[in-house]
Amino acid sequence: MRIGILGSGLMGGKLGTIFARAGHDVAFSYSHTKAKLEKLARDAGGKARAGTPAEAAKDADVLLLAVHWSRVDDVLTQVGVLSGKIIVNCSLPMNADDTGLVVAHTSSGSEQLAKKVPKAHIVSAFNSVPSEVLFAVFEKKGAWARPSVVYCGDNAKAKKVAAQLITDAGFEPIDAGPLRIARYTEPFTLLVAQLAYEGDRGPAMAYRFEWFEERET
Ligand SMILES: NC(=O)c1ccc[n+]([C@@H]2O[C@H](COP(=O)([O-])OP(=O)(O)OC[C@H]3O[C@@H](n4cnc5c(N)ncnc54)[C@H](OP(=O)(O)O)[C@@H]3O)[C@@H](O)[C@H]2O)c1
């Protein structure tokens, strides 16, 4: 797949690198410095390259949105036309000092995003895992019981693409349903963040859902 990374920081930089190493054609964009984007592309290898958000989005099969909530409008404006594009959104609607969600329970960041770009197909994914665990999961891919990543969205094709990227990154995609479920998955991330950043076992952690046969006794 041709993947445009919008926001090349902790999440975008690492996921873009993982997607490139999984064989995808990745374009890194949106950083304060072009040199950082170029270094990410060099280090990722393969066909990875650096560009502007508009260049990263042109001809992309899918975009990964990985910016602070306060930068969403700016990066979307820089992309330009988003009609028909698949956007995998890992951004969370956090306030300026990252202490709380500015939208939750009755809506979600992903639903607000879908209202901003109604002709794009939004999937909420990857926002429930800390960036610190991404390379470790990718490196152990196939060698263990995969951790889960929940995702949700309203467009079947976009969800298929997101599920493929989740699988390629070494996680088990868990389809949580329509995009409105992001109002539950986004707050869930704050629990994950609490365990990752306030727990005493470090931030390189993930979660795994398991299903069992129901027993009466
Ligand atoms: N970090 C996590 O573990 C994690 C986990 C789940 C969800 N999330 C969510 O994912 C999103 C991204 O988080 P992150 O931790 O990856 O953030 P981050 O490391 O701060 O990355 C944000 C990217 O946006 C770029 N950027 C910010 N302001 C810019 C500007 N004015 N002009 C150009 N580029 C600009 C940054 O540039 P530079 O490259 O110059 O810094 C960086 O590449 C957030 O919504 C966050 O809530 C994060």
The ligand as a Tripos MOL2 file, in Angstrom:
@<TRIPOS>MOLECULE
LIG
   48    52     1     0     0
SMALL
NO_CHARGES

@<TRIPOS>ATOM
      1 N1          2.7510    8.8760   21.8770 N.am      1 LIG1
      2 C1          1.9220    7.8890   22.1240 C.2       1 LIG1
      3 O1          2.2980    6.8770   22.7400 O.2       1 LIG1
      4 C2          0.4870    7.9630   21.6680 C.ar      1 LIG1
      5 C3         -0.3170    6.8240   21.8350 C.ar      1 LIG1
      6 C4         -1.6210    6.8460   21.3630 C.ar      1 LIG1
      7 C5         -2.1130    7.9800   20.7360 C.ar      1 LIG1
      8 N2         -1.3180    9.0810   20.6120 N.ar      1 LIG1
      9 C6         -1.8840   10.2430   19.9150 C.3       1 LIG1
     10 O2         -1.2590   10.2860   18.6350 O.3       1 LIG1
     11 C7         -1.0930   11.6450   18.2250 C.3       1 LIG1
     12 C8          0.3930   11.8700   17.9520 C.3       1 LIG1
     13 O3          1.0950   11.6770   19.1440 O.3       1 LIG1
     14 P1          2.6790   11.6430   19.1710 P.3       1 LIG1
     15 O4          3.0510   11.2430   20.5370 O.co2     1 LIG1
     16 O5          3.1770   10.9080   17.9870 O.co2     1 LIG1
     17 O6          3.0040   13.2140   18.9950 O.3       1 LIG1
     18 P2          4.3730   13.8660   18.6420 P.3       1 LIG1
     19 O7          5.5010   12.9500   18.9390 O.co2     1 LIG1
     20 O8          4.3650   15.2230   19.2520 O.co2     1 LIG1
     21 O9          4.2950   14.0150   17.0430 O.3       1 LIG1
     22 C9          3.5320   15.0010   16.4120 C.3       1 LIG1
     23 C10         4.1220   15.3080   15.0450 C.3       1 LIG1
     24 O10         3.5050   16.5160   14.5780 O.3       1 LIG1
     25 C11         4.5440   17.4420   14.2160 C.3       1 LIG1
     26 N3          4.1470   18.8280   14.4450 N.ar      1 LIG1
     27 C12         3.5860   19.3530   15.5640 C.ar      1 LIG1
     28 N4          3.3560   20.6730   15.4030 N.ar      1 LIG1
     29 C13         3.7760   20.9600   14.1430 C.ar      1 LIG1
     30 C14         3.8120   22.1530   13.3810 C.ar      1 LIG1
     31 N5          3.3680   23.3220   13.8650 N.pl3     1 LIG1
     32 N6          4.3030   22.1040   12.1190 N.ar      1 LIG1
     33 C15         4.7650   20.9290   11.6060 C.ar      1 LIG1
     34 N7          4.7810   19.7590   12.2970 N.ar      1 LIG1
     35 C16         4.2830   19.7840   13.5370 C.ar      1 LIG1
     36 C17         5.6960   17.0790   15.1300 C.3       1 LIG1
     37 O11         6.8710   17.6630   14.6060 O.3       1 LIG1
     38 P3          8.3560   17.2730   15.1350 P.3       1 LIG1
     39 O12         8.7040   16.0400   14.3610 O.co2     1 LIG1
     40 O13         9.1820   18.4350   14.7560 O.co2     1 LIG1
     41 O14         8.2530   17.0460   16.6020 O.co2     1 LIG1
     42 C18         5.6350   15.5650   15.0870 C.3       1 LIG1
     43 O15         6.2340   15.0540   13.9150 O.3       1 LIG1
     44 C19        -1.6480   12.4980   19.3530 C.3       1 LIG1
     45 O16        -2.9500   12.8790   19.0410 O.3       1 LIG1
     46 C20        -1.6120   11.5730   20.5620 C.3       1 LIG1
     47 O17        -2.6090   11.9150   21.5080 O.3       1 LIG1
     48 C21        -0.0340    9.0860   21.0410 C.ar      1 LIG1
@<TRIPOS>BOND
     1     1     2 1
     2     2     3 2
     3     2     4 1
     4     4     5 ar
     5     4    48 ar
     6     5     6 ar
     7     6     7 ar
     8     7     8 ar
     9     8     9 1
    10     8    48 ar
    11     9    10 1
    12     9    46 1
    13    10    11 1
    14    11    12 1
    15    11    44 1
    16    12    13 1
    17    13    14 1
    18    14    15 2
    19    14    16 1
    20    14    17 1
    21    17    18 1
    22    18    19 2
    23    18    20 1
    24    18    21 1
    25    21    22 1
    26    22    23 1
    27    23    24 1
    28    23    42 1
    29    24    25 1
    30    25    26 1
    31    25    36 1
    32    26    27 ar
    33    26    35 ar
    34    27    28 ar
    35    28    29 ar
    36    29    30 ar
    37    29    35 ar
    38    30    31 1
    39    30    32 ar
    40    32    33 ar
    41    33    34 ar
    42    34    35 ar
    43    36    37 1
    44    36    42 1
    45    37    38 1
    46    38    39 2
    47    38    40 1
    48    38    41 1
    49    42    43 1
    50    44    45 1
    51    44    46 1
    52    46    47 1
@<TRIPOS>SUBSTRUCTURE
     1 LIG1         1 GROUP 0 **** ****
